[in-house]
Amino acid sequence: MTSNLFIADMKFHHLHSIDSNNILFCKASGSYTEILFNNLKRIVVSKRLNIVEKYLKNSNLIRCHKSFLVNQNEINSFSNKKPYVLKLSNDYSIYVSKRKKREVMENISRLRLK
């Protein structure tokens, strides 16, 4: 699935339409969220990660940690041993929290079955 998110860039006074399929991951940073795209472009938005997650609830992004949303389509592998780590395209590694492990594994399994 894809979702579009409209982001206001207050610094440059632009409104950006973001296709969720182009997001690699989102990272919480206090009251801000850093969004990294497949092309390695980064933007920072003044919304908490839980708000960004709500805007993108119908997308392929999954919560794997209190600080991260990742695009399921960008997952290359998952380490099922501690520490639990997702390996993403572009050689990024994202930790998976213990309480999100089962949910992440189920999402990956569903995705692989399609």
N, C-alpha and C positions, 0 to 999 in steps of 0.2 A: 504494500500500500504506500501511497505517497500523501504527504500533507504539505501544504504551503504555509509558511510563516512569514508575516510581514514585520520587518524590523526597522525601526526608526533610528537612523544614525544622526544623533544630535550634533556631533562635531562637524559633519559635513552637510547637514540638513538634507539627507536623502532618505527615501523609503525603499528598502530592499525586499524583494520577494525571494524567499529561500525555499527551494525544493528539498524536502527532507531526505530524498534519495542521494543528495549530494553531500550530506553531512557524514563525516567520519565518526566524530564523537562530540559530546558536550561535556564541559567540565565546570563544576561549581567553584566559584571564587568569591566567597562571602555573599554580598548582595548582587553580585554580577555572575554572568555565565559566559564562558569562553566557548565559542563554537569553532571547531576545526573542520574544514571541508576536504573532500577527496583531493582537490588540487593543492592542498596544504595552505590555503588562504585561511586566515583567522579573523574573527571579529569578536568583540566583546559587547554584550548587551547588558543593560541595567535592569535585568530581571533575574530573580532567583531561579535555580535549576528546576524546582518543582513547578514553577509557573511555565517555563519553557516546555517542560514535560506535558503539562496539561494542554498547551497549544498544539503539541505534536502527538497527541494520544492515538491518533489513527495512522501512525507511521510505523516504520520498521525499527524505530529506536526502542531499546529496552534499558531499564534501570538495572545496572549490575553492581552498583555501589552507591552510597549516599552522595557521592561527589561526581558520579559519571552516568551519562546515557551513551550507549553505543549503537551504531547502525548494525543490525544483525547481518546485513548483506556484506559487511566488511570484515566479518570474523573469519579468520583463517584457521585458528585452532583454540582449544581450551585445555588448560592444565587442570586435571581433576585432583591434583595433590596440592597440599598447602605449600606455598601460597597459591591460591586459585588465581589464574591469570588468563585473560583473553589476549590472543595475538591477533592484531588487526593488520589489514593491508597497510602498506607504507611503514612496516616494522614497528608499529606502536604496540606497547603492552599496557593493558589496563587491568587493575586488580578487581577481583570479584569478591564481595563480602560473603562471609559464611552464611548469612541469612538470605542472600539472594542467589546462592549457588544453585539450588534446585530449580528455581524459576528460570535462570539462565540456561541450564541444561535442557529443560523442557522446550524453551523457545528455539534453541539450536536444533534439537531433534525434529521439531515441527518443520523448521525451515529446510532441513536436509531431506525430509520426506517429500517435499513439494516437487 
